[in-house]
Amino acid sequence: MRARWLFAAVAGLWLAAVSRDAVDVWIDATVLPPLQLQTSAEVVDRTGALLRAYTVADGRWRLAVTPDQVDPAFVAALLAYEDKRFYDHAGVDPWALLRAAGQAAWNFHIVSGGSTLTMQVARLLEDSGTGHVTGKLRQMRVALALERHLSKQEILQLYLLLAPYGGNLEGIRAATLSYYGKEPLRLTPAEAALLVAIPQSPETRRPDRSALRATDARDRVLARALRDGLIDQDHFNAARTEVVPALRRPFPALAPHLSDRILAEETGIGRHQLTIRKPLQISLEQLAADVVASRGERLQVAIVVADHRSGEILASVGSAAFQADARAGFVDMTQAIRSPGSTLKPLIYGLAFDEGLAHPETLIEDRPSDFNGYKPQNFDRQYRGTIRIREALQESLNIPVVALTDALGPAKLLAALDKAGVRYDLPGGQPGLAIALGGIGVTLEDMVQLYAAIARGGVSLPLTHQMNGARPEGQRVMSEVAAWQVGDILAGLAPPPGAPENRLAYKTGTSYGHRDAWAIGFDGENVIGVWMGRPDGTPVPGAFGADLAAPVLFQAFARLKPGLAPQPAPPPATLLVSNAQLPQPLQHFRSRTAAFEPDRDAPAVAFPPDGAEVELLPEGLLVRVSGGKGPYTWLANGVPVAVALAGRETMLPDLGKGFTTISVIDAEGHSARSKVRLR
């Protein structure tokens, strides 16, 4: 008969009463199953809110929980329904067994079980069945032994960890997160009743599989709670109207790239608390998904947000979606080595200010230049002539920043990157002037750290994602004055179209071939970096940092907080004067080779440019001179063809086809030449 185990259990209790010493020996000799359970590794935000959880080794969700983290109303309903004398018995409740045996004898089948909560824990620990006498006796023995080794709260905690809730859900936290999307500390009476009922038959009472059976089982628990005075009639009526959840919710999977990195770096730790702000992380992950949704299948985005005062990372978005798609969503683009384009320029200008090479109001030349064979061009292939340093940085001109790098020396730039904690990859292994324009590999997270150093007055502070972790002070990268000057220049940039007018100090960058689009900016509190491109490094035609990444930067700041924190006031030592009031050496930048270069007022053949191939017009060749002082004399292959002309533009007649050297001489005897091919 199915009830025979109950009679055997009652007989065992009688024998125990007769020979208590023998039973004690029997219990003490019990070999207990392992009591240290593996629980899901968790990554939580700065407030303890769950960001991401991982299954245990067998693929089950079993999240760590203690009784004080569970709604007391659930615990009360559980004990009232499963084990009223939990706090009074020693693992086996003789009164419950006698009651169950009597009901079985009267009805010729099991009406109610006699298992205590401790016996259920014993069964769950050993994954033993309930239908055999030997199995039930084993559960009783383990339960009695558990009570001698553990407190009631520890036994209750084991139940809260192991109770089955259908599928691969184990424990109350896995159930509440999956079925209700919340922690178990605050539950409605209907939610608590369902969670009491499911473990009795977890597969048949799963609400996502059988809503009707789940509802009936829940209502029986509610009726018991009403009978026992745990809820009143109004709460009972209201609870029965609640609809059981029809679907399982996915477990949180926020900051997945950073979470995976943390688990790989710190193995064996069950709970990792990060500096991330969960609401901000959710918002920026949605922003990332939105900005690439209409831009093809391969464009990717990454975002890093930090508090530059503390170095804490507040959000880290490695991709638009953590999935194996055409965007390579599993790749963490905050850690990928990419060309920074023009985003290193603020560092170069800050170093130049510190070296006394320049001031924001210093004039510098933006003209075609040859740096020992390296002939950089501006992005738009145009030249502005004489321009202020402030404007050169704001317009992201290439010639001036290469001239400053040449004066500083590329090694000084690399040394500054080392001080800022920026890891870099040098193509070819040797630094050259091209690093000023992005000829180096860096990561987005490190670039955010660099800009954080500028925002902090020139002192680097390693970014951290760990709460209560070590906060090592970094090194000084540039002086407080130079850092403020750089920030003041960047804060003068106009925002992208449609963005609010403000004083966000930011810089954009576009790498060679339109492979990477960058935007990094800071206010008085925070720094945000945005990278966009393709993870495989292929070009994105027409992609510019100013057009693609800058709007995302401003949107990210808008989601971070309602307004910008003000930029700091200038340090007392800051020289706030016009160009005319600067010391003479700072009024106009002179390179290291300035003494050997032509005077900046010397003439230059503006057209035709050197090396050009030009088609002759019927009336001759149009020539144009810039700089110098008139009148001008023009020569073709050393022969004067136009003498004492006041204007800067003229037509030279009677020139034959082929290679020709065009020369111009101004009134002070300065000359310039251009070798061209006429056809």
N, C-alpha and C positions, 0 to 999 in steps of 0.2 A: 504494500500500500504506500502511496506517495507520502503519507504522514509518518512513516516509520521512523524517520530521523528525529522527529520530535519526541517520540517515546524513548528513543535511545538517549537523547539529550537529557530528558527528565531522569532516566535511570542513572545516567552519569552523575547528575547532581546529587542523587540519593547516595551513590557510592562515595562521592566526595565528602558528604557529610559524615559518613561512617569512618573514612580513613583520610583525614585532612592532611596528615603528615606526608602520606604517599602522594597526594595531589600536589602538595608544595614542591616535592622533589620533581614530580612530572613537569610542572610548569617551569621551574627553574632550569630544567634541562632543555627547554625549547630552543631550537635554533631559529632565530628571527630572520626574516628577509631583510635586505638592505633598507635602512630607514632614511638615508640621504638621497633624495630624489633629484634627478636632473630636471631643471626647469628651463624654460625658453630664455635664451639670451635676449636682453631688452636694451634698447637705446631710448633714453628719455630726454626731454628738453630741460631747460634751466629751472622750470617749476616742478619737474617730475612727471609731466604729461608724456604719455607714450608716443614716441616717434616711429619706432619700428621694433618688431619682435620676430624671432626666428624659432622654427620648430625644433624640438629635441631630436635626438638621434634617430628615433623610429618614425619620424614624420608627424608626431602629434604636437598639438598646441597644449602646453602645460605651463602656465605662467605663475610665477611666484606670488604667494598671497599669505597673509596672516589673518587670524580672526578679527583683529581690530580694523582691518581694511574692508570688511564685509558689513553690509547693513545688518544691524542687530535684529531687525524684524525678520530677515531671512533666517538667521540662526535660530530665533525663537520658533518660527514655523517649522524649520527642519527638525528640531528636537521634539517638538510637540507631535509631529507626524511620524517620526522614525524611532525616537528613543526618549520617552518622557523622563526616565530615571537615569539618563546618561551620567549625571554628576553624582549618582548614588551607588551604582553598581561597580563591580570590579572587572568588568569586561563582558560578563555574561549576566543577563537579567533573569533570575529564576522565575519571577512572577510572569514575565512575558512568555517564557517557555511553557510554563504550566497553562497559561491562558491559551496559547496557540495549540498545545496538545489537546486540551479539552475541546476547543472548537473543531479541531480536526476529527476527534473521536465522535463527536456529535453529528458532524455533517459529512463524515466519510471522505473529506478532502480538506486541503489546507485553506483556511479562511484568512488567516493573518500570519505573518512570519514572526518568529521569535528572535530574530537577529538584532543585536544592538548595533549602534553606530561603530563601536570598536570592532565588532565582528565583520562589519562591512569593510572597514579599513583593512582588516586582516585578509579578506578575500581579494580586495583590490591590489594589495601589495604583492600577493602571490598569484594573482590572476586565476584563482581557483574557482571551480564551479560551485553550485548551490544544491544540486539535485542528488548528491550521494551522502550516505551517512558518514563515510570516512572523511569526505571533504568538509562536512559541517563540523565534525569533531576537531579536525585540524584548525578550522577557523576559530572555534572556541578556545582551543589551546593557545593559539597565537594571540587572540584577544586578551586572554588572561595574562599572558607574558608581556604584552604591550603595556597593559595597565601598570605593571610593576616597573617598567623602564621609562615610561613617558608620563607627562602630566596630561590632564584632560584637555587643556588648550592645545598641546602638541598633537594629541590624537585628533582633535577637531580640525586642526590645520592640515593634517594628512588627508582627511576626508575632503576638505575644501580644495586640495590639490589634485585628488585622484578621481573624484566623482565623475562618471562618464556622462557626456551630454550629446552623444551621437557623432558618428563619423570619427574624425581625429581630434575631437574636442575633449579635453580633460580638465576638470577643475572649474570652480565658479568664475574665475576671471576670464578664462577662455570663452566660457558660455556667455557672460554678459557682454563682452566685447564683440562676439560673433553675432549674437541674436539681437542685442540692443545698442551696440556701438558705444558702450560706456563702461566705466569701472563699477564694481559691485557695491560701492559704499552707499549709494542712494538708489533704492529700488521701490517701485510701487507694489502694493499688495498683490496685484495680478502677476507682475514680473517675478516676485519672490515665490509665489505659489507654483508657477510653471517650473521654476528652477529647482524646487523641491521635488516635483513630480517626475521630471525627465529621467533622473538616474535609476529609478525603479525599472524602467524598460526603455533604455536610451534610444534604441533604433526604431521602435514602434511609436514612440512619443515625440520624435523630432518634429518640431513645428514646421520646419521647411519641407518635410516629407508627408506628414499627416496632421494637418491642422485640426481636424475633428477630434482625433484621439488625444492630441496635446491639450485641446481645450477641455475635454471631458476630465482628463487627469488633473489639470489645473483646478477645475471647479470643485473636484473632490477635496483637494487640499484646502481650498478656500472655505468649503463647508466645515471642515475640521477646525480651521482657524476661528471661524465664527462660533462654533460650539464651545471651543476652549477659551473664548473671550479675548483672542488676540486681535480681532478686528470687530467693528460693530456692523450693524445691518446696512448702514449707508455705504460704508467702504466695501462691504461684500457685494452689494448691488452694483456699485460703480465698477468694481474689479471684474465682474462677469461680463461687462460690456466691452472690455478691452479686447482687441483682436490680437491673436498671437502672431509673432513675426513669421512672415511667409518665406523669407530668404535669409540666408546667412550673409552677414556683412564681411567684406574683406578686412583683414587685420591692418592696422596702420602701417604704411610703408613710406614714411616721409624721410627726406634726406637720405635716400638709399645708398648713394655713392659714398657719402661720408660715413654712414653707419657701417657699410662693408669694410671700409678702410680701418675704422676703429676696431672692429672685431679681429681683423687680420693683425693689427699692431698689438692688441692687448688680449691675448688668448686666456681662457680660463676664468674670465670675469663675467658674472651673470648680469650685472646692471652697469650701464655706462651712462653717466649724466653729462650731457653736452651743454654748451653755452647757447645753443640754438633757441630761438623764440618760435614756438610751434605755430601760432597764428600767422606770423610773418613768413615762415617757411611754406605754409599752405598757400598763402597769397602769391608768393613769388614763383612757386612751382606752377600755379595756374597762369601767371603772367608769361612764363617761359613757354608753356604749351600754346597760349594764345598768339604770341608774336611769330611763331613759326608755322602756325596752322595754314596760312594762306600763301606760304612762300616755297612751295615745292616740297618734295619728299626728303631732301638731303640736307637742307639748312639746319644747323644746330645752334643752340645758345647755352651759355653758362653764366651764372650770376653768383657773386660773393658779396656779402654784407658784413661789415665789422664795425665795432666801436673802437675808433682809433685811440681813445683815451685809455682803455683797458687792454686792447688787443683781442677782445673776445669776438669770435665769429658769431654773428646773429642769424645768418642764413647762408646755406650753401646749396646751390642748384647745379648739379653736374651735367644735366641734359634736360631737354624738354619732356622726356618720358623715359623711364627706366625699363626699356624693352629692346629686344633685338629687331630693330627696324632699319630702314634705309638710312636713318640718321645716326646709326650706331649708338643707340641710347644707353647701352650698358657702359660706354666709355665715359669716364669722369673727366670732362673737359676743363674742370678747375685745376687739374693736375697735369694736363697735356702740355708738352713743350711746343710752343708756337712763337712765331715772329711777332714782336710787339709793335712793329711799325713805328709810328712817331711818339708812342707813349713814353719813351725814355727821354725825350727832349727836356721835360721839366727838370729832371735830375742834372742834365748837362748844364743848363742855364744856372741852376743853383750852385753847382761847383764853380762855374765861371765867376759868379758874383763873389764867392768866397775867396777866389784866387786874385781878386782885384783886376780881372780882365775886362769886366763889364759891369754895368748898372742898368736897371730897366730903361733908363732914358738915354743910354749910350747909343750912338749911331753906328750902324754896321752896314756893310755892303752886301747887297743881294744881286750879284752879277755872275756871269759865267766864270768859273774858276777851275784851275787845275791844281790838284793837291798831289804832286808827284805822280801823275798819271791817273789819279782817281778824279773823274769829272762828274760830280753829282749834278742832278737837275732837280728843280722843284716839281712837285707832283703835277702841276698844271702846265709845266714847261714854259712858264712866264717868269720874268724877273722884275723886281720892284726898284732896283737901284739902291739909293741910300735910304735906310729905314731904321726906326728905333728898335732896340732889342725887344721891348714890350710887344710891339706889333709883329716882329719876326716870330716870337713864340706863339702869339695868338693866331697868326695866320699859318703856323706850322711850316715855315719855309725851311728848305733843306740846306741851301748854301750857307746861311749864317751859322746853323748849328754844327755843320761839319767844320767850319772855320774855328769855332770855339773848341770843338773836340780835338782838332789838330793842335791848337794852342795848349790845351790841357794835357794831351797825350791819352790815347785809349786806355793805357794801364791805370790811370787815375780813375777813369769811369768804372772799370772792373773792380777796383779796390772799393769804390763807393757801393757797388752792388754787393760785394762781400759784407761790408759793414751793415747794409740793410737786410742781410739774410736772404738775398735773392739768389737762388740757384740758377745757373745759366749753362747753356750749351753753345760752344763756339764752333761753328763750321770751320774746318781746317785747323782748329786748335790755336791760331794766332790772332790776337786782336788787331783790327784795322779800323779805319775811319768809318767803314760801313756799319759798324755797330750803332752809330748815332742814328741811323735810319732804319733800324730793325734787323740788321745782319747778325742776329744773336737769337738764341731760343730761351724762352722763359715761360713760367706758368701764370695763369690768371691769379691764383691765390697769392703768389709771390709779388706780383705787380700791385695787388691791393695792399700788401704789406709795405711796399715801397712808398706808395702814396700816403699810407697811414703815417709813415715816418715824416714826410713833408708836412702833413697836417698837424703833427705833434710838435712842431717847432724844430724839425730836423733830427730828432732822436728816434731811432728804430725801436720797435717793440715787437718781438715775435708774436704772430697771431696764434691764438690758441682756441681749441674747440672743447676743452675739458673744463668743467666746473671744478673749482677748488684745486686746480692744478698749479704747478709752479709758474711763477710770473717773472722770468728772468729779464732784467733790463737789457736793452740793446745798446748799440753804439751810436755815437753821433755821426750822422751822415753828412750834414751841412749845418752851418750856423743858424741860429734862430732868426737872424735878420734875413739871410738868404732864403730860408724856408718861407718866411712871411712874404718876401718879394715875389717868389714863384707863385704862392697861393693868391696873392693880390692880382697878379697878371692873369692867372687862369680864371679867377672870379669875374674878370671883365669880359669874358667871352659871351657872346650872345647865345641864348638858349635855342634849341631847335624850334622850328615852326610849330606853333600850338602849345609849346611848353610855357609854364608861368615864368614871368620875369623874376629873377632872384639873383642871389650872389653865390651860386654853386660854383665852386672851383673845379673845373673839369677839363679833361684833355681827351681827344679822340685820336685814333690811329688806324691806318690801313696798311697791311703788309704788302710786299711785292707781289704783283699778279692778282691782287684782290682776294687773297686766301684767308685773311683774318681781318675782322672789323672789331675795333676796341672802343670802349668809352669807360673812363675811370674818373670819379669825382668825389669831392668831400665838402662837408660843411664843418661847423665847429664841433661836431660830435661824432659823425659817422663817415665812413668811406664805403663806396660801392664800386665794384668792377663788373663790367659786362663784356663778354666775348661772343662773337657770332662768326660762323663760318661752317666749313664742312670738316668733320673729323678726319677724313682721309687726306686732307691737305690740298684737294683740288680747288681751282679758282671758283669764285662766285662772281660771275660777270656783273659789273656795275655796282658792286658792294663797296661802300665807303663807311668808315667809322662814324662820320658825322651824320650820315643819312640813315644808317641801319642800326647802330648800337646806341647812339646818343639818345634817341627818343626812349629806348628801353631803360636807360640809366635814369632819366627823369621820372618815368613811370614807377621805377623801383623806389626812388626817394619818396614819391607821393604815397606809396603803399607802406613805407616805413613809418612815416609820421606826417602830421598835417602841414607842418611848416619847417623851414630850414633853421638850424641853429646858426647864430651870427658867426662870421669869421672873426678871429682874434684881432685885437688892436695891434698896430705896429710896435715892435720893440723900441725902447728908448734910443738905441743906437742907430736906428734906420735913417738913412739919408734921403729925405723927401724933398727933392729939388728938381728943377727943370734941367735940360741938357746944358744950357748956357751957364748954369751955376755949378756944374760938376767940375771937379779938378780936371785940368787940361788932359791928362792921360786917359781919363774916362769919357771924355766927350765923344771920341771916335775910336772904335775898336781897331787895333792894328795887330795883325797876325805876327807870328814869330819871324816870318820872312818878309815883313813889310818893307824893310830897308832895301830889299832887292827887287821889289815889285814896282811896276809903273805907278806914277802918281795917279790918284783916283780921279784927278781932273784932266788926265791925258785923254786924247781922242781915241775913239774905237770905231771900227767899221761896223756899223749897225746892220747894213745890208750892202752886198750879199754876205752872209755869214761865211766864216772860214770853212772850206771843204764842200761848199754847196755846188750844185750843178744848176746853172741858170740859162734860160732861153733868151737869146738876144732879141730885142724888139727892133723894128725897122729903124727907129730913131736912135738906137744905141742901148746902153746899159744903165739902168737906174741905180744910183749909189746913194748911201745915206751915212752920215757921220753922227756919232753921239759923243758928248764930252768935248774937251778941248776949247780953244778960243779961236774964233775966226779972225781974218779970212783964212780959207783952206785951199790947199793945193792938192790936186789929185794926179796920181801917176798910174800908168799901166805898164807893167814889166820895166819899171824904172824910168819911163819916159813921161814927162809932164803932158797931160792932156786937158787939164782945166786948172787955171791959175787964179789965185786971189778971189775966190768966191765967198761972198758973205753968208749965203744960205747953207744949211746943213744937208740939203738934198739937191742933186743935179743929175743930168743925163750925160753920160760919156759916149760920144759918137766914134765911129770908125774903128771899132775894136774887132779883131778877127776871132774866129772860132778856135776853140782849144783851151789849153790850160793857161790861165792868166793870173798874175799877181797884182791886185789892186792895192795901192797905198794912198794914205792921206797924211798931210803934214799941216799942223795948225800954226798960228801966228807966233807961238813961242818955240817952235822947232820940234815939238813932240810929234811922234808919228805912230801910225798903226797900219797893219796890213791884213789882207785876206786873200788866200789862194783859192781860186774858183775855176770851174770848167764851164766855158761858154759854148753853147750849141745853137 
